[in-house]
Amino acid sequence: MIADPPAGNLNTSSAIYIVRSNLQRLYTITSPNIGLVVQPGVSLSGDLAPGGIVVDVSATRYLWLEGDFRLPNDLGAIRLNGTSYARVHNVRIDAGGQVATWGLRMTGASNNRIDHFTFSGQGDFGIRLEAAANYNTLFDIKRSNGWQSLVQLNASDNNIVVGFLTTSVNSNAMAQTSGNRNIFLNGASIFASDGFYGGAGQLSLVNFVAAANGADGINFINASKSTVADAVSSHNQGNGVIVSNNNTFEYFTGILEFASNGSSHCTGDLTRGIRNGCGFDELSDYSLAFGADLTSSFVGSVSSDDSANTTAMDGSGRTVGPISDPWNFENRFRAWGKDAGAFPGVPGNLGLCTTNCRLWDFSLRNGDTRLRNRFGIPN
């Protein structure tokens, strides 16, 4: 083990580097079999010059990255460039007030696993897969209170995203702009711009909740031959689901439920898998229901302070001044957001909050019947 390494290339193969104190350093990794762990209770930051990358990994394999990152300037936290068989585990990144800062960039990186990942603060994207970043698995990922999406997927195929939550962002919660055969399973978008933006082919969106978003819950542009299975889209200011003229042969199946959307529950047409008014098209065979009111589904705004969070609060779950602790909560479904009344409270609750913010809890109430235990436990 090598403690608190100096800035530069971490190139001792089979070494585990440990950050034991708060450091402002930039690292590169070009050798295989490297571990970099930021010890709990401290964080790794870049230097004060904008434009750098805190951990820049290139053309190697078999890595382990773990720990907390705080970005004081317009930096990137982690880049995997041409990297394979890496594990990014229990990584938390805070962009603070830096708009151009981003979390994890995967460029031509394949067969990697990202799990228990959190990105907070204003910032750009949480995770971006680009330039043939294929066959990666993203599990239990979260983006809260920021500018851009949790995941942006561009020109990358055969990736799986399982367990995702995006809240209070000023952009699409999740976006696939190009690529094929990517799967998004078990996720929710709340208080974002669009819930899910699908701009490419053959994606699968399964078990998804879009609630109280500023535009559309599910927006498919150029996403031909894609599948939506088991989705609830309610309280959005735009459409529950919209499938554009450029889309063909989409497939909607399972449970499809809507309520209280501002424009229309369904906007589609012939050969798009769903028609205006939510009528069937092509081979779609969903079970349709209206009245999927979610106002009693989530715990919602919290009226007491969070014992795990060190941000100064007023005793009623509301911050006094700026957010100093974006990560630590009594449960993983909690996050900071705007304080504009009870859920859904749109448009007032949409987007990021920077001061005098409210604690929100998006775990499901025990008595919820709309989202909780809809499918039971299989035999």
C-alpha positions in Angstrom: 0.0 0.0 0.0 1.2 3.5 -0.9 -0.3 6.3 1.2 -1.1 9.9 0.0 0.9 9.6 -3.3 2.2 12.7 -4.9 0.5 14.1 -8.0 1.4 12.4 -11.3 1.3 8.9 -12.7 0.3 6.0 -10.4 2.3 3.4 -12.3 3.3 0.7 -9.7 1.5 -2.4 -11.0 -0.5 -4.4 -8.4 -0.2 -1.5 -5.9 -3.1 -0.1 -3.8 -2.8 3.7 -3.4 -4.7 5.1 -0.4 -5.6 8.8 0.1 -5.7 9.3 3.9 -6.0 13.1 4.1 -7.8 15.8 2.1 -5.7 16.3 -1.0 -5.7 18.6 -4.0 -3.9 16.5 -6.7 -4.3 15.2 -10.2 -3.5 11.6 -11.0 -3.0 9.6 -14.1 -3.1 5.8 -14.4 -1.7 3.9 -17.4 -0.6 0.6 -15.7 -2.9 -2.4 -15.0 -3.8 -3.9 -11.7 -4.0 -0.6 -9.8 -6.2 0.3 -6.8 -6.9 3.9 -5.7 -9.0 4.3 -2.6 -9.9 7.5 -0.9 -10.3 6.7 2.8 -13.8 7.4 4.4 -13.9 10.8 6.0 -11.6 12.6 3.5 -11.9 13.6 -0.1 -9.7 14.0 -3.2 -9.9 17.3 -5.1 -8.1 18.5 -8.2 -5.8 21.5 -8.2 -7.2 25.0 -8.5 -6.5 25.3 -12.2 -9.7 24.7 -14.3 -9.8 22.1 -17.1 -8.0 19.1 -15.5 -9.1 15.6 -14.6 -8.6 14.4 -11.0 -8.1 10.7 -12.0 -7.4 10.2 -15.7 -7.1 6.5 -16.7 -5.9 5.5 -20.2 -5.6 2.3 -22.1 -5.3 -0.1 -19.3 -7.4 -2.7 -17.3 -8.1 -4.3 -14.0 -8.6 -1.2 -11.8 -10.4 -0.4 -8.6 -11.5 3.2 -7.8 -13.3 4.2 -4.6 -14.0 7.2 -2.4 -15.2 10.8 -2.3 -14.3 13.6 -4.7 -14.9 17.3 -4.3 -14.3 19.5 -7.3 -13.4 23.2 -6.4 -13.1 24.3 -10.1 -14.3 23.3 -13.5 -12.8 19.8 -13.5 -13.6 16.3 -14.4 -13.5 13.8 -11.6 -12.8 10.4 -13.3 -12.1 9.5 -17.0 -11.8 6.0 -18.2 -10.3 6.2 -21.7 -10.0 2.9 -23.6 -10.1 1.1 -20.2 -11.6 -2.3 -19.5 -12.4 -4.4 -16.4 -12.4 -1.5 -14.0 -14.6 -1.2 -10.9 -15.7 2.2 -9.8 -17.3 1.5 -6.4 -18.8 3.7 -3.7 -17.7 6.9 -5.5 -19.4 10.1 -4.5 -18.6 13.3 -6.4 -19.7 16.8 -5.5 -19.5 19.5 -8.2 -20.5 22.3 -5.8 -21.3 25.4 -7.7 -19.2 24.6 -10.7 -21.4 24.4 -13.8 -18.9 22.8 -16.2 -17.7 20.1 -13.8 -18.5 16.5 -14.6 -18.4 13.2 -12.8 -17.4 10.1 -14.8 -16.5 10.1 -18.5 -16.2 6.7 -20.2 -14.6 7.1 -23.7 -14.2 3.8 -25.6 -14.2 2.0 -22.3 -15.8 -1.4 -22.2 -16.7 -4.2 -19.8 -16.5 -2.0 -16.7 -18.7 -2.0 -13.6 -19.9 1.2 -11.9 -21.8 0.7 -8.7 -23.1 2.8 -5.8 -22.3 6.0 -7.6 -23.5 9.5 -6.5 -23.1 12.8 -8.3 -24.3 16.0 -6.7 -23.9 19.8 -7.0 -24.6 21.9 -10.1 -22.1 20.4 -12.6 -22.6 18.9 -16.0 -23.3 15.1 -16.5 -23.0 12.5 -13.8 -21.8 9.7 -16.1 -21.2 9.9 -19.9 -20.6 6.9 -22.1 -19.2 7.8 -25.5 -17.3 6.7 -28.6 -18.0 3.0 -28.3 -18.1 2.6 -24.5 -19.8 -0.8 -24.8 -20.8 -3.7 -22.5 -20.7 -1.7 -19.2 -22.9 -2.2 -16.2 -24.0 0.7 -14.0 -25.8 -0.3 -10.8 -27.4 1.9 -8.0 -26.5 5.3 -9.4 -27.9 8.7 -8.2 -27.9 12.3 -9.4 -29.5 15.1 -7.3 -29.8 18.8 -7.3 -27.8 19.8 -10.4 -27.7 21.1 -14.0 -27.4 18.1 -16.2 -28.3 14.4 -16.6 -27.4 11.5 -14.4 -26.5 9.4 -17.5 -25.7 10.6 -21.1 -25.2 7.8 -23.5 -23.7 8.6 -27.0 -22.6 6.2 -29.7 -22.3 3.3 -27.3 -24.0 -0.1 -27.3 -25.1 -3.0 -25.1 -24.8 -1.2 -21.8 -27.0 -2.0 -18.8 -28.2 0.6 -16.2 -29.9 -0.9 -13.1 -31.3 1.1 -10.2 -31.1 4.8 -11.0 -32.6 7.9 -9.3 -32.4 11.5 -10.6 -34.0 14.4 -8.7 -34.0 18.1 -9.0 -32.0 18.7 -12.2 -32.4 21.4 -14.8 -32.1 19.0 -17.8 -33.1 15.5 -18.9 -32.8 13.1 -16.1 -31.5 10.3 -18.4 -30.5 10.7 -22.0 -29.6 8.3 -24.8 -28.7 10.4 -27.9 -27.2 7.6 -30.0 -26.3 3.9 -29.6 -28.2 0.6 -29.7 -29.4 -2.2 -27.4 -29.0 -0.4 -24.1 -31.1 -1.4 -21.2 -32.4 0.9 -18.4 -34.0 -1.0 -15.6 -35.6 0.1 -12.3 -35.4 3.9 -12.1 -37.1 7.2 -11.4 -37.0 10.8 -12.5 -38.5 13.4 -10.3 -38.4 17.3 -10.5 -36.2 17.2 -13.7 -36.8 18.8 -17.1 -37.6 15.6 -19.2 -37.8 12.4 -17.3 -36.2 10.1 -20.0 -35.0 11.2 -23.4 -34.5 8.4 -25.9 -32.9 9.6 -29.1 -31.5 6.3 -30.5 -32.6 2.8 -31.4 -33.4 -0.4 -29.7 -33.3 0.7 -26.2 -35.3 -0.9 -23.4 -36.8 1.1 -20.6 -38.2 -1.2 -17.9 -39.9 -0.4 -14.6 -39.6 3.3 -14.8 -41.3 6.2 -12.9 -41.4 9.7 -14.3 -43.1 12.1 -11.8 -43.4 15.8 -11.6 -41.0 16.7 -14.4 -41.1 20.1 -16.2 -41.7 18.7 -19.7 -42.3 15.1 -20.8 -42.1 12.0 -18.6 -40.9 9.8 -21.5 -39.7 11.5 -24.8 -38.6 9.3 -27.7 -36.9 10.9 -30.6 -35.4 8.6 -33.3 -35.7 5.7 -31.0 -37.0 3.1 -33.4 -37.6 -0.5 -32.3 -37.4 0.3 -28.6 -39.3 -1.2 -25.7 -41.1 0.4 -22.8 -42.3 -2.1 -20.2 -44.0 -1.2 -16.9 -43.9 2.5 -16.6 -45.8 5.2 -14.7 -45.7 8.8 -15.9 -47.7 11.3 -13.8 -47.8 14.9 -12.8 -45.5 16.0 -15.6 -46.1 19.4 -17.1 -45.8 18.1 -20.7 -46.8 14.6 -22.0 -46.8 11.4 -20.1 -45.1 9.8 -23.2 -44.4 11.3 -26.6 -43.1 9.4 -29.6 -42.0 11.7 -32.4 -42.7 11.4 -36.2 -39.2 9.9 -36.7 -39.9 6.9 -34.6 -41.2 3.6 -35.9 -42.1 0.2 -34.4 -41.8 1.0 -30.7 -43.2 -1.7 -28.4 -45.1 -0.8 -25.2 -45.9 -3.7 -22.9 -46.7 -4.5 -19.2 -48.4 -1.8 -17.1 -48.6 1.7 -18.5 -50.2 4.2 -16.1 -50.8 8.0 -16.2 -52.3 10.8 -14.2 -52.4 14.6 -14.2 -50.0 15.3 -17.1 -50.2 18.9 -18.4 -50.3 18.3 -22.2 -51.4 14.8 -23.0 -50.9 11.4 -21.5 -49.9 9.9 -24.8 -48.8 11.6 -28.0 -48.0 9.1 -30.9 -49.4 7.9 -34.2 -49.4 5.0 -36.6 -46.3 2.7 -36.5 -45.1 4.3 -33.3 -46.3 1.7 -30.9 -48.8 4.0 -29.2 -51.3 6.5 -30.6 -52.7 9.8 -29.4 -54.9 9.2 -26.4 -52.9 6.0 -25.6 -54.5 3.7 -28.1 -52.7 0.5 -29.2 -50.5 0.5 -32.3 -48.5 -2.2 -34.0 -47.7 -5.1 -31.6 -48.0 -3.2 -28.3 -50.0 -5.1 -25.7 -49.8 -2.9 -22.5 -52.3 -2.8 -19.7 -53.5 0.8 -19.6 -54.8 2.8 -16.6 -55.4 6.4 -15.9 -55.6 8.0 -12.5 -52.2 7.0 -11.3 -52.0 9.7 -8.7 -48.7 9.6 -6.9 -49.3 12.3 -4.3 -49.4 9.7 -1.5 -46.8 7.3 -2.9 -43.6 9.0 -1.8 -42.7 10.1 1.7 -42.1 13.5 0.1 -40.9 16.7 1.8 -39.4 16.0 5.2 -40.4 18.2 8.1 -37.5 17.3 10.5 -33.8 17.5 10.2 -31.8 14.5 8.9 -29.6 13.1 11.7 -27.0 11.8 9.2 -26.5 15.2 7.4 -24.2 17.9 8.7 -25.8 20.8 6.7 -27.2 23.5 9.0 -30.9 23.1 9.2 -33.7 24.9 11.0 -35.3 21.9 12.8 -37.9 21.3 10.0 -35.8 19.8 7.3 -34.9 23.1 5.6 -31.4 24.4 5.2 -30.1 27.6 6.7 -28.0 28.9 3.9 -26.1 26.8 1.4 -25.8 23.0 1.3 -22.5 21.8 3.0 -23.3 18.1 3.0 -24.8 16.8 -0.3 -24.2 13.1 0.3 -25.1 11.8 3.8 -28.7 11.0 4.5 -30.7 8.6 6.7 -31.5 6.6 3.5 -30.4 6.7 -0.1 -33.7 7.9 -1.4 -33.2 11.3 0.3 -31.9 14.4 -1.5 -31.9 18.2 -1.4 -34.4 20.1 -3.5 -36.5 23.2 -3.7 -39.0 24.2 -1.0 -42.2 25.0 -2.9 -44.8 22.9 -1.1 -45.9 19.3 -1.0 -45.3 16.9 -3.9 -45.8 17.4 -6.8 -45.7 21.2 -6.5 -44.7 21.9 -10.1 -43.3 24.1 -11.5 -42.1 25.5 -8.1 -40.2 22.4 -7.1 -38.5 21.8 -10.4 -34.7 22.0 -10.8 -31.8 22.6 -8.6 -31.7 24.5 -5.3 -28.7 26.4 -4.0 -29.9 27.9 -0.8 -32.8 27.5 1.7 -33.5 24.1 0.3 -35.8 21.4 1.5 -35.0 17.8 2.4 -37.0 15.3 0.3 -37.5 11.6 0.7 -38.5 9.6 -2.4 -38.8 6.2 -0.8 -42.2 4.7 -1.0 -44.7 4.9 1.8 -45.7 1.7 3.5 -49.3 2.1 2.5 -48.6 3.0 -1.2 -50.5 0.9 -3.7 -49.5 2.6 -6.9 -45.8 1.7 -7.0 -45.0 -0.5 -4.1 -45.1 -4.3 -4.5 -47.0 -4.2 -7.8 -45.6 -7.5 -9.0 -45.1 -9.4 -5.7 -42.4 -11.9 -5.2 -42.1 -14.6 -7.9 -42.4 -18.2 -6.9 
